[in-house]
């Protein structure tokens, strides 16, 4: 079982302790060398296999699934295969390392995960398309008969409602990936898809899930809110059948303490449709285990943002899979008919490059006439309903995505009320940055000083703002910021001097582990407040609006919640935020981190960092090595 959702803040955790990282790599290298010698390998090849394993271990902690051939410089392929511990895809399966035909080096289990995932995706992608019946076409057009559907605001083509197209594609295909940034309508899209599926089959068994508890709760809450905006006149019994609960992937699969799952290929989930939100957080191992457990005939719908930070663990599954939005001519014709538009209007963007290669996994060298293995599976939602064409935050996000450094810095300097830049590149946050952090929480701190006791009011005030950090550790990390802001809030809280240790009235707490018995999920935020007897209880708002109180001593792993790493903030939204960048250039500070942070805000963003660090991040897109697309192409029918 992967621990991505529950154990780490992000890659900064993996690289924070370089000595520990080196120890892990050296430990694997030593183990591989002894294993090679025990199997009769010669000392020379055994040492080379050990060095390859060391490099692979270091690469995996940076998010790579495998080691690219260039990273094996100085290590001969023949020598590796002679080491007795390195196999090939068609060789002995029990060896610890595997070298594929393109020269990528894997741990055997990771290659197996990638291969199983590829086969399951192809099974769904190549399933026979299902015709969309006339009554379902009528419902589809009714659900998307809205005044702004054909409005050209500079963010869409003015003719195609791509949300409607995504629903039609998901009704036709067994595998669909919907990619779009915050505000592009992924939740509205999936809600209308659920209505269509239940109208088609009232007994349809639908599972809603997300990688983290926070994301699952927000998914359920957002769907409930959007349901009120559905067209009037829909049958009440249909609306009553809409699913109202979303689970974490680990809970859906029945995670066990030993790391296994209750559901797998032999014991599949009893579902007809799986919808996964925040799928960009899926790592390769968890994705493989999840799809193992999905019945062959079930639909799979993955929602995410291909521009966001990738998973904490190895792989960038959603970004790789959603990189080709092309449609075959038969699919284009069927979707146009279902949506009531001309087929010529369905002009899809070209595939994106993933890690320097085209989506087809062949470096752009697909044979003429051969369709991409995942063609007809992906829709990109590009019209933004939150950030219009004139939105400063939307403009900055687009410039960050494109790596347009000069334009992004100019936008930050322009003095727009929605954007503020603090040119702060010191070892610790400047006085101006700390003042901005405190000012962001001013409403909450004032309420504490005034003795406001209503938990719902305090939770709403606190959730309006957040400090996001690129790293967890160091003077500019989330842990240090939490210590400094805790001290400010402690002074604001009533009778704070009476409380020892980390606890005080008003302390905000972030849960770091799922704890179903306490109805708590990784990512939940609560406030420590006195009860009627004066005892501190941590108060959480549940997805149904009810308040839930837990004694501090019973909480699972937790931390103060004034400052979060950007990874921890994925799946969350705030009215305003402050992003604190590192002091110097860092592998952690990437284009995706900037984009993910900026798009967490609805109204205002403050960025604290130097121009050099911001420019470096804008020019540093995330590159994660894997062979998933190659596995898919290899397994696809010719």
C-alpha positions as CSV (number, residue, x, y, z in Angstrom):
1,X,0.0,0.0,0.0
2,X,1.3,3.4,-1.0
3,X,1.6,5.9,1.8
4,X,1.4,8.9,-0.5
5,X,-1.8,10.3,0.9
6,X,-1.0,9.9,4.6
7,X,2.6,10.1,5.3
8,X,4.3,12.9,3.4
9,X,4.0,16.5,2.6
10,X,5.8,16.2,-0.7
11,X,9.2,15.7,-2.3
12,X,10.6,18.1,0.3
13,X,10.2,15.4,2.9
14,X,12.1,13.0,0.7
15,X,15.1,15.3,0.2
16,X,15.1,17.1,3.5
17,X,17.5,14.6,5.1
18,X,20.1,13.8,2.5
19,X,22.1,11.6,4.8
20,X,19.0,9.4,5.3
21,X,18.4,9.3,1.6
22,X,21.9,8.3,0.9
23,X,21.6,5.6,3.6
24,X,18.6,4.1,1.9
25,X,20.3,4.1,-1.5
26,X,23.4,2.6,-0.1
27,X,21.4,-0.1,1.8
28,X,19.7,-1.1,-1.4
29,X,23.0,-1.2,-3.3
30,X,24.6,-3.4,-0.6
31,X,21.6,-5.7,-0.6
32,X,21.6,-6.1,-4.4
33,X,25.4,-6.8,-4.5
34,X,25.2,-9.5,-1.8
35,X,22.2,-11.0,-3.7
36,X,24.1,-11.0,-7.0
37,X,27.1,-12.8,-5.4
38,X,24.8,-15.3,-3.7
39,X,23.3,-16.2,-7.1
40,X,26.7,-16.7,-8.6
41,X,27.2,-13.4,-10.3
42,X,30.8,-12.2,-10.8
43,X,32.1,-9.4,-8.5
44,X,32.4,-6.9,-11.3
45,X,28.8,-7.1,-12.6
46,X,27.6,-7.4,-9.0
47,X,29.2,-4.1,-8.2
48,X,27.7,-2.5,-11.3
49,X,24.2,-3.8,-10.4
50,X,24.7,-2.3,-6.9
51,X,25.6,1.1,-8.4
52,X,22.6,1.0,-10.7
53,X,20.4,0.1,-7.7
54,X,21.8,3.0,-5.8
55,X,21.0,5.5,-8.6
56,X,17.6,4.0,-9.0
57,X,16.8,4.4,-5.3
58,X,17.8,8.1,-5.4
59,X,15.7,8.6,-8.6
60,X,12.7,7.1,-7.0
61,X,12.8,9.5,-4.1
62,X,12.6,12.3,-6.7
63,X,9.4,10.8,-8.1
64,X,10.8,8.7,-11.0
65,X,9.4,5.3,-11.5
66,X,12.4,4.1,-13.3
67,X,16.0,5.1,-14.3
68,X,16.4,6.4,-17.8
69,X,19.2,5.1,-19.9
70,X,21.1,8.4,-19.7
71,X,21.2,8.0,-15.9
72,X,23.0,4.6,-16.3
73,X,26.0,6.2,-18.0
74,X,29.1,4.1,-17.4
75,X,27.1,1.0,-16.7
76,X,27.0,-1.5,-19.5
77,X,23.7,-3.3,-20.3
78,X,25.4,-6.6,-20.9
79,X,27.2,-6.4,-17.5
80,X,23.9,-5.7,-15.8
81,X,22.3,-8.7,-17.4
82,X,25.3,-10.8,-16.4
83,X,24.9,-9.8,-12.7
84,X,22.3,-12.5,-12.0
85,X,20.0,-9.9,-10.4
86,X,18.8,-8.0,-13.4
87,X,16.1,-9.5,-15.7
88,X,14.2,-8.4,-18.8
89,X,10.4,-8.3,-19.5
90,X,10.6,-11.8,-20.9
91,X,13.1,-13.1,-18.4
92,X,13.0,-14.5,-14.9
93,X,10.3,-12.7,-12.9
94,X,11.9,-13.3,-9.5
95,X,14.9,-11.0,-9.9
96,X,14.9,-7.7,-8.0
97,X,15.8,-5.4,-11.0
98,X,14.5,-5.3,-14.5
99,X,15.9,-3.7,-17.7
100,X,13.3,-3.0,-20.4
101,X,14.0,-3.1,-24.1
102,X,14.5,0.7,-24.2
103,X,17.1,0.5,-21.4
104,X,15.0,1.7,-18.5
105,X,15.9,0.2,-15.2
106,X,13.1,-0.7,-12.7
107,X,12.5,-2.5,-9.5
108,X,10.7,-5.6,-10.6
109,X,7.6,-4.7,-8.6
110,X,7.4,-1.3,-10.2
111,X,7.6,-2.7,-13.7
112,X,4.9,-5.1,-12.8
113,X,2.7,-2.3,-11.5
114,X,3.2,-0.3,-14.7
115,X,2.5,-3.3,-16.9
116,X,-0.7,-4.2,-15.0
117,X,-1.9,-0.6,-15.1
118,X,-1.2,-0.4,-18.9
119,X,-3.1,-3.6,-19.6
120,X,-6.1,-2.5,-17.5
121,X,-6.2,1.0,-19.1
122,X,-6.1,-0.6,-22.6
123,X,-8.9,-3.0,-21.7
124,X,-11.1,0.0,-20.8
125,X,-9.9,2.3,-23.6
126,X,-10.4,-0.4,-26.4
127,X,-13.8,-1.6,-25.2
128,X,-16.5,-1.4,-27.8
129,X,-18.1,2.1,-27.8
130,X,-21.7,2.2,-26.4
131,X,-24.3,4.0,-28.5
132,X,-26.0,7.0,-26.8
133,X,-29.8,6.4,-27.1
134,X,-32.1,9.2,-28.3
135,X,-33.7,9.7,-24.9
136,X,-30.3,10.0,-23.4
137,X,-29.2,12.5,-26.1
138,X,-32.3,14.6,-25.2
139,X,-31.4,14.6,-21.5
140,X,-27.8,15.4,-22.3
141,X,-28.9,18.5,-24.3
142,X,-31.4,19.5,-21.7
143,X,-28.8,19.3,-18.9
144,X,-26.5,21.6,-20.9
145,X,-29.1,24.0,-22.2
146,X,-27.6,27.1,-20.4
147,X,-27.3,30.7,-21.5
148,X,-23.5,30.8,-21.4
149,X,-22.8,27.5,-23.2
150,X,-21.9,29.2,-26.5
151,X,-20.5,32.4,-25.1
152,X,-17.0,33.2,-26.4
153,X,-15.2,34.9,-23.5
154,X,-11.7,34.4,-24.8
155,X,-11.4,31.1,-22.9
156,X,-13.2,28.7,-25.2
157,X,-14.0,28.4,-28.9
158,X,-17.5,29.9,-28.7
159,X,-19.2,26.8,-30.2
160,X,-18.4,23.6,-28.2
161,X,-19.5,23.1,-24.6
162,X,-16.6,20.8,-23.6
163,X,-18.3,19.8,-20.4
164,X,-21.2,18.4,-22.4
165,X,-18.7,16.7,-24.7
166,X,-16.9,15.1,-21.7
167,X,-20.2,13.7,-20.5
168,X,-21.1,12.3,-23.9
169,X,-17.6,10.8,-24.2
170,X,-18.0,9.1,-20.8
171,X,-21.4,7.7,-21.9
172,X,-19.8,6.2,-25.0
173,X,-16.4,5.0,-23.6
174,X,-15.4,2.9,-20.7
175,X,-12.3,5.1,-19.9
176,X,-12.5,8.9,-19.8
177,X,-10.0,11.4,-18.3
178,X,-11.3,15.0,-17.8
179,X,-8.5,17.5,-17.2
180,X,-9.1,21.1,-16.2
181,X,-7.9,23.7,-13.7
182,X,-9.8,25.0,-10.8
183,X,-13.0,26.7,-12.0
184,X,-13.3,24.9,-15.3
185,X,-16.4,22.9,-14.2
186,X,-15.1,19.4,-13.5
187,X,-17.6,19.0,-10.6
188,X,-20.5,20.3,-12.7
189,X,-19.5,17.9,-15.5
190,X,-19.4,14.8,-13.3
191,X,-22.7,15.7,-11.7
192,X,-24.5,15.8,-15.1
193,X,-22.7,12.6,-16.0
194,X,-24.2,10.9,-12.9
195,X,-27.7,12.1,-13.8
196,X,-27.3,10.6,-17.2
197,X,-26.0,7.3,-15.9
198,X,-28.8,6.9,-13.4
199,X,-31.4,7.9,-16.0
200,X,-29.9,5.2,-18.3
201,X,-29.7,2.6,-15.4
202,X,-31.5,3.4,-12.1
203,X,-29.6,0.6,-10.5
204,X,-26.2,1.8,-11.5
205,X,-23.7,1.3,-8.7
206,X,-21.4,4.4,-8.6
207,X,-18.3,4.8,-6.4
208,X,-17.0,8.3,-5.8
209,X,-13.4,8.5,-4.5
210,X,-10.4,10.7,-4.1
211,X,-6.8,10.2,-2.9
212,X,-7.2,12.1,0.4
213,X,-10.0,12.5,2.9
214,X,-10.1,16.2,2.4
215,X,-10.5,15.8,-1.4
216,X,-13.2,13.2,-0.9
217,X,-15.1,15.4,1.5
218,X,-14.8,18.4,-0.9
219,X,-16.0,16.3,-3.8
220,X,-19.2,15.2,-1.9
221,X,-19.8,18.7,-0.7
222,X,-19.3,20.3,-4.1
223,X,-21.6,17.8,-5.8
224,X,-24.3,18.5,-3.2
225,X,-24.0,22.2,-3.8
226,X,-24.0,21.9,-7.6
227,X,-27.1,19.7,-7.5
228,X,-29.2,22.8,-6.7
229,X,-28.2,24.3,-10.1
230,X,-29.5,21.3,-12.2
231,X,-32.3,22.2,-14.6
232,X,-35.8,22.1,-13.0
233,X,-38.2,19.3,-13.7
234,X,-35.8,16.4,-13.4
235,X,-37.6,13.4,-11.7
236,X,-37.3,13.5,-8.0
237,X,-36.5,9.8,-7.7
238,X,-33.5,10.3,-10.1
239,X,-32.1,13.1,-7.9
240,X,-32.6,11.0,-4.8
241,X,-30.4,8.3,-6.3
242,X,-27.4,10.6,-6.8
243,X,-24.5,9.4,-4.6
244,X,-23.9,11.6,-1.6
245,X,-20.7,10.1,-0.2
246,X,-17.2,10.0,-1.5
247,X,-14.5,7.8,0.0
248,X,-10.7,7.9,0.1
249,X,-9.2,5.4,-2.3
250,X,-7.7,3.5,0.6
251,X,-11.1,3.2,2.3
252,X,-12.8,2.2,-1.0
253,X,-10.2,-0.6,-1.5
254,X,-10.4,-1.7,2.1
255,X,-6.9,-1.0,3.2
256,X,-5.5,-3.4,5.9
257,X,-2.9,-2.7,8.5
258,X,-0.4,-5.0,6.7
259,X,-0.5,-2.9,3.6
260,X,-2.8,-5.2,1.6
261,X,-6.3,-4.4,0.3
262,X,-9.6,-6.2,0.7
263,X,-10.3,-5.6,-3.0
264,X,-8.1,-6.6,-5.9
265,X,-8.4,-8.3,-9.3
266,X,-9.7,-11.5,-7.6
267,X,-12.0,-9.7,-5.3
268,X,-13.2,-6.7,-7.4
269,X,-15.3,-3.9,-6.2
270,X,-19.1,-4.3,-6.6
271,X,-19.4,-1.2,-8.8
272,X,-20.5,-0.2,-12.3
273,X,-18.8,3.2,-12.4
274,X,-15.7,4.6,-10.6
275,X,-15.2,8.4,-10.5
276,X,-11.9,9.6,-9.0
277,X,-11.4,13.3,-8.3
278,X,-8.0,14.9,-7.9
279,X,-6.6,12.1,-9.9
280,X,-3.4,14.1,-10.6
281,X,-2.4,13.0,-7.0
282,X,-2.4,9.3,-8.1
283,X,1.0,7.6,-8.0
284,X,1.8,4.6,-10.2
285,X,1.6,2.0,-7.5
286,X,-1.8,3.1,-6.1
287,X,-3.2,3.6,-9.6
288,X,-2.3,0.0,-10.5
289,X,-3.9,-1.4,-7.3
290,X,-7.0,0.8,-7.8
291,X,-7.7,-0.4,-11.3
292,X,-6.9,-4.0,-10.4
293,X,-10.0,-3.8,-8.2
294,X,-12.3,-2.3,-10.9
295,X,-14.5,-4.9,-12.7
296,X,-13.7,-5.3,-16.4
297,X,-17.1,-4.0,-17.5
298,X,-17.1,-0.9,-15.3
299,X,-16.6,2.7,-16.5
300,X,-13.6,4.6,-15.2
301,X,-13.8,8.4,-15.0
302,X,-10.6,10.2,-13.8
303,X,-10.9,13.9,-13.0
304,X,-7.8,16.0,-12.5
305,X,-5.5,18.9,-13.6
306,X,-2.5,17.8,-15.7
307,X,-0.7,21.0,-14.8
308,X,-0.8,20.5,-11.0
309,X,1.8,18.9,-8.8
310,X,2.2,15.2,-9.5
311,X,1.8,12.5,-6.8
312,X,4.1,12.5,-3.8
313,X,5.2,8.9,-4.6
314,X,6.7,7.9,-7.9
315,X,4.9,8.6,-11.2
316,X,2.8,11.3,-12.8
317,X,0.0,9.0,-14.0
318,X,-2.8,11.5,-14.8
319,X,-0.5,13.9,-16.6
320,X,0.8,11.1,-18.8
321,X,-2.6,9.6,-19.6
322,X,-4.4,12.8,-20.3
323,X,-1.8,14.3,-22.6
324,X,-3.7,13.3,-25.9
325,X,-7.2,14.8,-26.3
326,X,-7.5,13.7,-30.0
327,X,-10.7,12.1,-31.2
328,X,-11.1,9.5,-34.0
329,X,-13.5,10.4,-36.8
330,X,-16.2,7.9,-35.7
331,X,-16.0,9.2,-32.1
332,X,-16.1,12.8,-33.3
333,X,-19.3,12.0,-35.4
334,X,-21.0,10.2,-32.5
335,X,-20.2,13.0,-30.0
336,X,-21.4,15.7,-32.4
337,X,-24.7,13.9,-32.9
338,X,-25.1,13.4,-29.1
339,X,-24.4,17.1,-28.4
340,X,-26.4,18.5,-31.3
341,X,-23.5,20.2,-32.9
342,X,-21.5,20.0,-36.2
343,X,-18.7,17.5,-36.2
344,X,-16.4,20.1,-37.7
345,X,-16.7,22.1,-34.5
346,X,-14.9,19.4,-32.5
347,X,-11.4,20.6,-33.2
348,X,-9.2,19.2,-30.4
349,X,-5.8,20.6,-29.4
350,X,-2.6,18.7,-30.3
351,X,-1.2,16.2,-27.8
352,X,1.1,17.6,-25.2
353,X,4.7,16.5,-24.7
354,X,5.3,14.5,-21.5
355,X,8.8,14.4,-20.2
356,X,10.2,15.5,-23.6
357,X,8.4,12.9,-25.6
358,X,5.0,13.0,-27.4
359,X,2.1,11.4,-25.6
360,X,2.1,8.4,-27.9
361,X,5.2,7.1,-26.1
362,X,7.1,6.7,-29.3
363,X,8.8,10.1,-29.3
364,X,6.4,11.2,-32.0
365,X,7.4,8.3,-34.3
366,X,4.0,6.6,-34.4
367,X,3.6,4.7,-37.7
368,X,1.4,6.5,-40.3
369,X,-2.3,5.7,-39.9
370,X,-1.9,4.1,-36.5
371,X,-4.2,5.6,-33.8
372,X,-2.9,6.5,-30.4
373,X,-3.5,3.8,-27.8
374,X,-5.5,6.2,-25.6
375,X,-7.2,8.2,-28.4
376,X,-10.9,8.9,-27.6
377,X,-10.4,8.9,-23.9
378,X,-9.5,12.5,-22.9
379,X,-11.2,15.9,-22.8
380,X,-9.5,19.1,-21.7
381,X,-11.8,21.7,-20.0
382,X,-10.2,25.1,-20.9
383,X,-12.9,27.6,-20.3
384,X,-12.6,29.0,-16.7
385,X,-15.8,30.0,-15.0
386,X,-13.9,31.4,-11.9
387,X,-11.1,33.2,-13.6
388,X,-12.4,35.1,-16.6
389,X,-10.3,36.5,-19.4
390,X,-9.6,39.7,-17.3
391,X,-8.7,37.9,-14.1
392,X,-5.3,38.7,-12.8
393,X,-5.0,35.3,-11.0
394,X,-6.1,33.5,-14.2
395,X,-3.7,35.5,-16.2
396,X,-0.8,34.7,-13.8
397,X,-1.7,31.0,-13.8
398,X,-1.6,30.9,-17.6
399,X,1.7,32.6,-17.7
400,X,3.2,30.3,-15.1
401,X,1.9,27.2,-17.1
402,X,3.6,28.6,-20.2
403,X,6.8,29.3,-18.4
404,X,6.6,33.0,-19.5
405,X,8.9,34.4,-16.8
406,X,9.0,38.0,-17.9
407,X,5.2,38.2,-18.3
408,X,4.5,36.5,-14.9
409,X,6.9,38.9,-13.1
410,X,5.3,41.8,-14.8
411,X,1.9,40.7,-13.8
412,X,3.0,40.4,-10.2
413,X,4.5,43.9,-10.4
414,X,1.5,45.5,-12.0
415,X,-0.2,46.3,-8.7
416,X,-3.5,44.5,-9.3
417,X,-5.6,44.3,-6.1
418,X,-5.8,40.5,-6.6
419,X,-2.0,40.0,-6.7
420,X,0.9,41.2,-4.5
421,X,4.5,40.4,-4.8
422,X,6.9,40.7,-1.8
423,X,10.4,40.7,-3.1
424,X,11.7,38.7,-0.1
425,X,14.6,36.3,-0.7
426,X,16.3,36.3,2.8
427,X,17.2,33.2,4.8
428,X,14.0,33.8,7.0
429,X,10.8,35.6,6.1
430,X,11.1,39.3,6.1
431,X,9.1,41.6,8.5
432,X,6.9,42.5,5.6
433,X,6.2,38.9,4.8
434,X,5.4,38.1,8.5
435,X,3.1,41.1,8.6
436,X,1.3,39.9,5.5
437,X,0.8,36.5,7.1
438,X,-0.6,38.0,10.3
439,X,-2.8,40.4,8.4
440,X,-4.2,37.5,6.4
441,X,-5.5,36.0,9.6
442,X,-6.6,39.4,11.0
443,X,-10.3,38.5,11.0
444,X,-9.7,35.2,12.8
445,X,-7.3,36.7,15.4
446,X,-9.7,39.6,16.1
447,X,-12.5,37.2,16.7
448,X,-10.3,35.3,19.2
449,X,-9.5,38.6,21.0
450,X,-13.1,39.5,21.1
451,X,-14.0,36.2,22.7
452,X,-16.2,34.9,19.8
453,X,-17.2,31.4,20.8
454,X,-19.2,30.1,17.9
455,X,-17.1,27.4,16.2
456,X,-18.8,27.7,12.9
457,X,-18.0,31.4,12.7
458,X,-14.4,30.8,13.7
459,X,-13.9,28.0,11.3
460,X,-15.3,30.1,8.4
461,X,-13.0,33.0,9.4
462,X,-9.9,30.8,9.6
463,X,-10.6,29.0,6.3
464,X,-10.6,32.3,4.4
465,X,-6.8,32.5,4.3
466,X,-3.8,30.2,4.3
467,X,0.0,30.4,4.2
468,X,1.5,28.0,1.7
469,X,5.2,27.0,1.7
470,X,7.3,25.2,-0.8
471,X,8.9,23.2,1.9
472,X,8.1,21.9,5.3
473,X,11.5,22.4,7.0
474,X,13.8,25.3,7.4
475,X,13.2,29.0,8.4
476,X,10.9,29.5,5.4
477,X,9.2,26.2,5.8
478,X,5.7,25.4,7.1
479,X,6.9,24.1,10.5
480,X,8.7,27.3,11.3
481,X,5.8,29.5,10.1
482,X,3.4,27.5,12.2
483,X,5.6,28.1,15.3
484,X,5.7,31.8,14.7
485,X,2.0,32.1,14.0
486,X,1.1,29.9,16.9
487,X,2.8,32.4,19.2
488,X,0.7,35.3,17.7
489,X,-2.5,33.3,18.0
490,X,-1.7,32.1,21.6
491,X,-1.5,35.8,22.7
492,X,-4.9,36.5,21.0
493,X,-6.7,33.5,22.6
494,X,-8.6,33.9,25.8
495,X,-6.7,32.7,29.0
496,X,-3.9,31.4,26.8
497,X,-1.4,31.6,29.6
498,X,-3.3,28.8,31.4
499,X,-2.5,26.3,28.7
500,X,0.9,24.5,28.6
501,X,2.5,22.8,25.6
502,X,1.3,23.2,22.1
503,X,-2.4,23.6,23.0
504,X,-4.3,26.9,23.5
505,X,-7.8,28.1,22.7
506,X,-7.9,28.9,19.0
507,X,-5.1,26.7,17.8
508,X,-5.9,25.4,14.3
509,X,-5.0,21.8,13.7
510,X,-4.4,19.8,10.5
511,X,-5.0,16.1,10.7
512,X,-2.2,14.1,9.0
513,X,-3.6,10.6,9.1
514,X,-7.0,9.0,8.2
515,X,-8.8,7.9,11.4
516,X,-12.2,6.5,10.3
517,X,-13.1,5.5,13.9
518,X,-13.0,9.2,14.8
519,X,-14.6,10.3,11.5
520,X,-11.4,12.2,10.7
521,X,-9.5,12.2,7.4
522,X,-6.0,13.3,6.3
523,X,-6.3,17.0,5.5
524,X,-9.2,17.9,7.9
525,X,-8.7,21.2,9.8
526,X,-10.2,21.8,13.2
527,X,-10.0,24.4,15.9
528,X,-9.1,23.8,19.6
529,X,-11.8,25.5,21.6
530,X,-13.1,25.2,25.2
531,X,-16.2,23.3,25.8
532,X,-18.9,24.1,28.4
533,X,-16.7,22.8,31.2
534,X,-13.6,24.7,29.9
535,X,-11.9,21.7,28.5
536,X,-10.2,22.0,25.1
537,X,-11.9,20.1,22.3
538,X,-10.8,20.2,18.7
539,X,-13.9,21.1,16.6
540,X,-14.2,20.0,13.0
541,X,-16.9,20.8,10.5
542,X,-18.2,17.6,8.8
543,X,-19.2,17.5,5.1
544,X,-22.9,17.7,6.1
545,X,-22.3,20.9,8.1
546,X,-22.4,19.2,11.5
547,X,-19.8,20.0,14.1
548,X,-17.7,17.1,15.4
549,X,-15.6,17.4,18.6
550,X,-12.5,15.3,19.4
551,X,-10.3,15.5,22.6
552,X,-6.8,16.6,21.7
553,X,-5.3,13.4,23.2
554,X,-7.3,11.3,20.8
555,X,-6.2,13.0,17.6
556,X,-4.2,11.0,15.1
557,X,-0.9,12.6,13.9
558,X,-1.5,16.3,13.4
559,X,0.2,19.7,13.2
560,X,-0.8,23.4,13.5
561,X,-2.6,24.5,10.3
562,X,-1.6,28.2,9.8
563,X,1.0,27.1,7.2
564,X,0.8,24.2,4.8
565,X,3.1,22.9,2.2
566,X,1.7,23.3,-1.3
567,X,1.4,19.5,-1.6
568,X,-0.9,19.5,1.5
569,X,-3.0,22.2,0.1
570,X,-3.9,20.3,-3.1
571,X,-7.6,19.8,-3.3
572,X,-8.3,22.9,-1.1
573,X,-9.4,26.4,-1.9
574,X,-9.1,29.7,0.0
575,X,-10.3,33.2,-0.6
576,X,-6.8,34.5,-0.2
577,X,-3.3,33.0,0.4
578,X,0.3,33.9,0.8
579,X,2.9,31.7,-1.0
580,X,6.3,31.7,0.6
581,X,9.1,30.5,-1.8
582,X,12.5,29.1,-0.7
583,X,15.5,31.4,-0.1
584,X,17.4,29.9,-3.1
585,X,16.7,27.9,-6.1
586,X,15.5,24.4,-5.3
587,X,14.4,21.2,-7.0
588,X,11.2,21.6,-4.9
589,X,10.3,25.0,-6.4
590,X,8.9,24.0,-9.8
591,X,6.5,25.5,-12.3
592,X,3.8,23.0,-11.2
593,X,4.3,24.1,-7.5
594,X,3.7,27.7,-8.5
595,X,0.7,26.9,-10.6
596,X,-0.9,24.7,-7.9
597,X,-0.3,27.3,-5.2
598,X,-1.7,30.3,-7.3
599,X,-4.8,28.4,-8.3
600,X,-5.8,27.5,-4.7
601,X,-6.9,31.2,-4.3
602,X,-10.3,32.5,-5.4
603,X,-9.7,36.2,-4.9
604,X,-6.2,37.3,-3.7
605,X,-2.6,35.9,-4.0
606,X,0.5,37.2,-2.3
607,X,3.8,35.8,-3.4
608,X,6.9,36.2,-1.2
609,X,10.1,35.3,-2.9
610,X,13.0,36.7,-4.9
611,X,12.8,37.3,-8.7
612,X,15.7,34.8,-9.1
613,X,13.8,32.0,-7.3
614,X,10.5,32.7,-9.1
615,X,12.3,32.8,-12.4
616,X,14.0,29.5,-11.7
617,X,10.8,27.8,-10.7
618,X,9.0,29.1,-13.9
619,X,11.8,27.6,-16.0
620,X,11.8,24.3,-14.1
621,X,8.9,22.0,-15.1
622,X,8.6,18.7,-13.4
623,X,10.1,15.8,-15.2
624,X,9.2,12.3,-14.0
625,X,10.6,9.3,-15.8
626,X,8.4,6.3,-16.4
627,X,7.6,3.8,-19.1
628,X,3.8,3.8,-18.7
629,X,3.1,5.2,-22.2
630,X,5.6,2.7,-23.7
631,X,3.9,-0.1,-21.8
632,X,0.5,1.0,-23.2
633,X,1.8,1.2,-26.8
634,X,3.6,-2.1,-26.5
635,X,0.4,-3.8,-25.4
636,X,-1.9,-2.0,-27.9
637,X,-3.2,-4.1,-30.8
638,X,-1.3,-3.2,-34.0
